[in-house]
């Protein structure tokens, strides 16, 4: 599970991948239709889970309102540190 933030407009993108760094490159190269107009992105959060099923559950949670707020809070805490 990973979260990207657009440096262009602060858009938050949440997805899952076995290789978040590789996915970041795909997003930044415009290879992902849903994000190509919001480039560039930075990887701001990753979470490793034991299997694909658990990853889907976590991705769904982070895409919910509560999950997005949790990621935004983590971002704010990183900026303060």
C-alpha positions in Angstrom: 0.0 0.0 0.0 1.3 3.4 -0.9 0.3 7.1 -1.0 1.5 9.7 -3.4 1.1 13.4 -3.2 1.1 15.6 -6.3 3.6 18.5 -5.9 1.5 20.3 -8.5 -1.8 20.5 -6.6 -1.4 18.5 -3.4 -3.7 15.7 -4.7 -3.4 12.5 -2.7 -3.3 9.2 -4.6 -3.6 5.9 -2.8 -2.8 2.5 -4.4 -1.1 -0.8 -3.8 1.9 -2.4 -5.4 4.7 -4.8 -4.6 7.2 -2.1 -5.6 6.0 1.4 -4.7 9.2 3.0 -6.1 8.5 1.5 -9.5 4.9 2.6 -9.4 6.0 6.1 -8.5 8.1 6.2 -11.6 5.2 5.0 -13.7 3.0 7.8 -12.3 5.7 10.4 -12.9 6.2 9.2 -16.5 2.5 9.7 -17.2 1.9 5.9 -17.6 -1.1 6.0 -15.3 -4.1 7.6 -17.0 -5.8 8.7 -13.8 -2.8 10.7 -12.5 -0.9 11.9 -15.6 -2.3 15.4 -15.4 -1.3 15.8 -11.8 2.5 15.1 -12.2 5.0 15.2 -10.5 4.3 13.0 -7.5 6.3 12.2 -4.4 6.0 9.0 -2.3 4.8 10.1 1.1 3.7 6.9 2.8 4.1 3.1 2.5 2.7 0.3 4.5 3.8 -3.3 4.1 1.3 -6.1 4.6 1.5 -9.9 4.6 -0.6 -10.6 1.5 -2.6 -9.2 -1.3 -6.0 -9.6 0.5 -4.8 -7.6 3.5 -3.3 -5.0 1.1 -6.7 -4.5 -0.6 -8.3 -4.1 2.9 -5.8 -1.4 3.9 -6.0 0.3 0.5 -9.8 0.5 0.9 -9.4 1.9 4.4 -6.9 4.5 3.4 -9.2 5.6 0.5 -12.1 6.2 3.1 -12.5 9.5 4.7 -11.0 8.3 8.0 -8.1 6.7 6.3 -7.3 9.8 4.2 -7.4 12.0 7.3 -4.9 9.6 9.0 -2.5 9.9 6.1 -2.9 13.7 6.1 -2.1 13.7 9.8 1.0 11.7 9.2 2.1 14.2 6.6 1.5 17.1 9.0 3.6 15.3 11.6 6.4 14.7 9.1 6.5 18.4 8.3 6.8 19.3 12.0 9.6 16.8 12.7 
